[in-house]
Amino acid sequence: MLDLELLRAFVAVADCGGFHRAAEQLHLTQSTISQQIKRLELETRRPLFRRTTRSVALTDEGEMLLGDARRLLQLEEAARQRLVAPRLSGAVRLGVVEEVAGGSLPSALGRFAALHRGVKLEVQIGVSAELIEQLDAGRLDLVFAKRPLGTSKGRLVWREPLVWTAADTFDLVPGAPLPLALYRERSVSRDAALSALRDGELGWEIVYTSPSLTGVRAAAVAGLAVTPLPLSALTTGLRILGIGDGLPPLPDLEFAIYEKRRPDKASEALADALLTLARGPLRPTI
């Protein structure tokens, strides 16, 4: 039987893309994470990561182990919660960005509600900056959002590439301004895209704005514009554009959980449930 703590470290490194961020996520030192991965590789007798001075990537054996590791950790967490779940009461006001509001999130919230019938859940979908402001103002108890660039606040859950996307039929016109579909003001994705473009020489113009991921993605699918999306948000009809197309590179997006300064037991329990969900085989993405 593989050690669950080693599997937890393995999944964290895979999700975070490196040992430093995995250590931050698990509240351990980087050397501890490195030792745990070495122990797991000794137990499995397989190299699980390809390491260079700049990146960490899963080997083929690591890819095969990742799904099983996620399922084992989910089973362990589900069993632990059933056995030791405290009787909680009260209300938790949760703010979530649209990028994580779909997929398996509703079913996870349903399981939480069934386990803690005395807790009332109130869920609000919004943009990261606005949700974090509401948390700071005491109008939300918990926020699951994109982490603003250059900050380290919140509990890191995962990171993934932010990519330029356009319709399969979209053609870049040489010399013409790049048409953009972007979130309205104060979006992490918008700020990252505009910062990358301002550092380059490519001309651009914003032709479409929306308060939602659904809106900017629809504009891209329709061929109206190029839009930056999390890699997991790509859908049929969209392709990725990159340096070869003349577009500047984009930073990775980081998704984090933010809690009020003195969270109550119900908020802490929901935060733990969301962390478990995000590390499972089905991330809560659209």
VMD Tcl script that draws the C-alpha trace (Angstrom):
set ca {
  {0.00 0.00 0.00}
  {1.46 3.35 -1.04}
  {1.83 5.96 1.69}
  {-0.97 8.52 1.35}
  {1.25 11.36 2.53}
  {3.68 10.59 -0.29}
  {0.81 10.51 -2.77}
  {-0.45 13.82 -1.44}
  {2.97 15.40 -2.05}
  {3.10 13.81 -5.52}
  {-0.30 15.23 -6.54}
  {0.61 18.65 -5.16}
  {3.84 18.81 -7.21}
  {1.96 17.69 -10.33}
  {-0.81 20.27 -9.83}
  {1.45 23.16 -8.85}
  {4.11 22.50 -11.46}
  {6.99 22.52 -9.00}
  {8.30 21.70 -5.55}
  {8.27 25.24 -4.14}
  {4.58 25.87 -4.79}
  {3.67 22.36 -3.65}
  {5.46 23.03 -0.36}
  {3.52 26.28 -0.02}
  {0.24 24.49 -0.66}
  {0.91 21.73 1.88}
  {2.57 24.03 4.44}
  {5.80 22.01 4.32}
  {9.39 22.82 3.42}
  {10.64 22.29 -0.11}
  {13.23 19.79 1.12}
  {10.49 17.75 2.81}
  {8.52 17.61 -0.46}
  {11.66 16.56 -2.36}
  {12.34 13.76 0.14}
  {8.75 12.53 -0.08}
  {8.93 12.36 -3.88}
  {12.23 10.46 -3.70}
  {10.66 7.97 -1.26}
  {7.68 7.50 -3.55}
  {9.94 6.91 -6.54}
  {11.85 4.32 -4.52}
  {8.59 2.58 -3.54}
  {7.25 2.54 -7.09}
  {10.66 1.88 -8.62}
  {9.78 4.38 -11.31}
  {10.89 7.94 -12.13}
  {7.77 10.08 -11.68}
  {9.08 13.51 -12.71}
  {11.46 14.89 -15.30}
  {13.39 17.68 -13.60}
  {15.33 20.50 -15.23}
  {16.67 23.73 -13.78}
  {13.52 25.51 -15.00}
  {10.65 23.03 -14.92}
  {9.19 19.86 -13.46}
  {7.07 17.57 -15.65}
  {5.47 14.17 -15.17}
  {7.03 11.14 -16.81}
  {4.78 8.61 -18.55}
  {4.83 6.55 -15.34}
  {3.91 9.65 -13.36}
  {0.96 10.36 -15.65}
  {-0.31 6.82 -15.09}
  {0.00 7.12 -11.31}
  {-1.64 10.56 -11.07}
  {-5.24 9.46 -11.64}
  {-4.96 6.57 -9.19}
  {-3.32 8.84 -6.61}
  {-6.17 11.34 -6.87}
  {-8.80 8.62 -6.42}
  {-7.03 7.13 -3.39}
  {-6.77 10.53 -1.72}
  {-10.45 11.23 -2.41}
  {-11.47 7.90 -0.89}
  {-9.32 8.57 2.18}
  {-10.79 12.05 2.61}
  {-14.36 10.82 2.15}
  {-13.85 8.09 4.76}
  {-12.23 10.52 7.18}
  {-15.06 13.01 6.82}
  {-17.72 10.36 7.40}
  {-15.99 9.16 10.56}
  {-14.93 12.41 12.16}
  {-17.15 15.10 10.62}
  {-18.23 17.45 13.41}
  {-21.80 18.64 13.82}
  {-21.70 22.11 12.32}
  {-24.27 24.86 12.08}
  {-24.55 28.39 10.80}
  {-24.18 29.90 7.32}
  {-21.26 30.14 4.91}
  {-21.26 32.80 2.21}
  {-19.06 31.50 -0.63}
  {-17.76 33.56 -3.54}
  {-16.53 31.68 -6.63}
  {-15.14 32.79 -9.98}
  {-16.88 31.41 -13.05}
  {-13.81 29.40 -14.09}
  {-14.37 27.04 -11.14}
  {-18.14 27.39 -10.73}
  {-19.11 24.55 -13.06}
  {-18.06 20.94 -13.50}
  {-17.95 19.03 -10.23}
  {-18.32 22.02 -7.90}
  {-22.14 21.88 -7.52}
  {-22.07 18.18 -6.69}
  {-19.28 18.80 -4.16}
  {-21.34 21.52 -2.51}
  {-24.28 19.11 -2.49}
  {-22.19 16.48 -0.69}
  {-21.02 19.08 1.82}
  {-24.60 20.18 2.46}
  {-25.70 16.56 2.95}
  {-22.86 15.94 5.40}
  {-23.49 19.18 7.30}
  {-27.25 19.66 7.21}
  {-27.08 22.38 9.84}
  {-24.99 24.64 7.56}
  {-26.71 27.00 5.11}
  {-24.73 27.71 1.94}
  {-25.00 30.96 0.00}
  {-23.01 31.03 -3.27}
  {-22.14 34.09 -5.34}
  {-20.40 34.02 -8.75}
  {-18.19 36.97 -9.63}
  {-14.80 38.37 -10.62}
  {-11.79 37.72 -8.39}
  {-11.06 41.31 -7.33}
  {-14.68 42.05 -6.45}
  {-15.10 38.81 -4.50}
  {-11.92 39.38 -2.51}
  {-13.07 42.92 -1.71}
  {-16.38 41.56 -0.44}
  {-14.50 39.06 1.71}
  {-12.36 41.85 3.19}
  {-15.51 43.89 3.83}
  {-17.12 41.02 5.73}
  {-19.83 40.30 3.14}
  {-18.38 36.87 2.23}
  {-16.84 34.17 4.40}
  {-14.86 32.23 1.80}
  {-13.67 32.93 -1.76}
  {-12.36 30.55 -4.44}
  {-10.76 32.81 -7.05}
  {-7.85 33.56 -9.30}
  {-4.90 35.00 -7.43}
  {-3.92 38.52 -8.56}
  {-0.57 38.55 -10.36}
  {2.43 39.14 -8.14}
  {0.68 38.31 -4.86}
  {0.96 35.30 -2.56}
  {-2.21 35.73 -0.53}
  {-4.68 32.88 -0.09}
  {-4.13 29.13 -0.06}
  {-2.80 28.04 -3.45}
  {-4.93 25.27 -4.93}
  {-3.51 24.86 -8.43}
  {-1.95 26.73 -11.31}
  {-2.51 26.33 -15.03}
  {-1.50 28.07 -18.26}
  {-3.31 31.14 -19.51}
  {-3.40 30.93 -23.33}
  {-4.45 33.10 -26.25}
  {-7.42 31.51 -28.03}
  {-9.31 32.19 -31.24}
  {-11.83 30.42 -33.44}
  {-10.52 27.68 -35.72}
  {-11.60 29.88 -38.64}
  {-10.07 33.11 -37.28}
  {-7.27 34.66 -39.36}
  {-4.78 37.18 -38.02}
  {-4.50 40.10 -40.46}
  {-0.87 41.29 -40.81}
  {-0.51 44.92 -39.78}
  {-4.06 45.19 -38.41}
  {-4.74 45.73 -34.69}
  {-5.37 42.51 -32.79}
  {-9.10 42.41 -31.88}
  {-9.58 41.42 -28.25}
  {-12.49 40.04 -26.24}
  {-11.84 40.65 -22.55}
  {-13.50 40.65 -19.20}
  {-14.57 44.05 -18.01}
  {-12.27 45.95 -15.66}
  {-10.43 44.38 -12.72}
  {-9.95 40.85 -14.04}
  {-6.75 38.87 -13.46}
  {-6.88 37.43 -17.00}
  {-7.52 40.86 -18.52}
  {-4.66 42.47 -16.57}
  {-2.27 39.68 -17.58}
  {-3.20 39.95 -21.26}
  {-2.92 43.74 -21.44}
  {0.37 43.74 -19.51}
  {1.84 41.23 -21.99}
  {0.65 43.25 -24.98}
  {1.93 46.57 -23.60}
  {5.40 45.06 -23.25}
  {5.39 44.12 -26.95}
  {5.04 45.91 -30.26}
  {1.82 44.33 -31.50}
  {-1.07 46.72 -32.08}
  {-4.38 45.79 -30.45}
  {-7.89 47.04 -29.70}
  {-10.66 45.85 -27.37}
  {-13.73 45.13 -29.47}
  {-15.80 43.05 -27.04}
  {-16.16 43.06 -23.25}
  {-18.21 40.87 -20.95}
  {-18.55 40.34 -17.19}
  {-18.29 36.57 -17.69}
  {-16.07 33.86 -19.08}
  {-19.04 32.57 -21.08}
  {-19.32 35.93 -22.83}
  {-15.68 36.37 -23.88}
  {-15.43 32.72 -24.91}
  {-18.55 33.03 -27.07}
  {-17.03 36.06 -28.81}
  {-13.90 34.06 -29.58}
  {-15.86 31.03 -30.85}
  {-17.85 33.36 -33.12}
  {-14.61 34.61 -34.68}
  {-15.04 38.16 -33.43}
  {-11.82 38.39 -31.46}
  {-8.94 36.74 -29.64}
  {-9.37 36.12 -25.92}
  {-7.10 34.82 -23.12}
  {-8.51 31.74 -21.36}
  {-7.33 29.21 -18.79}
  {-6.20 26.11 -20.66}
  {-8.97 24.07 -19.01}
  {-11.63 26.46 -20.40}
  {-10.93 25.67 -24.06}
  {-13.90 24.26 -25.99}
  {-14.57 22.81 -29.41}
  {-14.09 25.43 -32.10}
  {-11.19 27.20 -30.38}
  {-7.47 26.94 -31.08}
  {-4.44 28.21 -29.19}
  {-2.34 31.05 -30.57}
  {1.22 31.66 -29.46}
  {4.61 33.16 -30.15}
  {4.58 31.68 -33.64}
  {1.51 33.78 -34.38}
  {3.19 36.93 -33.10}
  {1.48 37.00 -29.70}
  {3.44 37.49 -26.47}
  {3.66 34.74 -23.83}
  {1.20 34.86 -20.93}
  {1.82 33.98 -17.27}
  {0.22 31.02 -15.55}
  {-2.99 31.56 -13.62}
  {-3.05 30.65 -9.94}
  {-6.29 29.65 -8.24}
  {-6.47 30.09 -4.47}
  {-8.88 29.90 -1.56}
  {-9.26 32.99 0.60}
  {-10.71 32.91 4.10}
  {-11.77 35.64 6.49}
  {-9.33 36.43 9.29}
  {-11.14 34.39 11.92}
  {-13.06 31.69 10.07}
  {-15.64 29.68 11.95}
  {-15.74 25.89 11.91}
  {-18.25 25.72 9.06}
  {-16.13 27.95 6.81}
  {-12.99 25.94 7.63}
  {-14.78 22.69 6.80}
  {-15.99 24.04 3.44}
  {-12.49 25.32 2.60}
  {-11.06 21.85 3.29}
  {-13.77 20.25 1.13}
  {-12.97 22.58 -1.77}
  {-9.25 21.86 -1.47}
  {-9.98 18.14 -1.62}
  {-12.23 18.60 -4.64}
  {-9.65 20.63 -6.53}
  {-6.99 17.95 -5.99}
  {-9.33 15.20 -7.13}
  {-9.61 13.65 -10.61}
  {-12.29 16.17 -11.65}
  {-11.29 19.77 -11.11}
  {-14.20 22.20 -10.84}
  {-13.67 23.86 -14.21}
  {-16.09 24.82 -16.95}
}
mol new
graphics top color blue
foreach p $ca { graphics top sphere $p radius 0.5 }
foreach p [lrange $ca 0 end-1] q [lrange $ca 1 end] { graphics top cylinder $p $q radius 0.2 }
display resetview
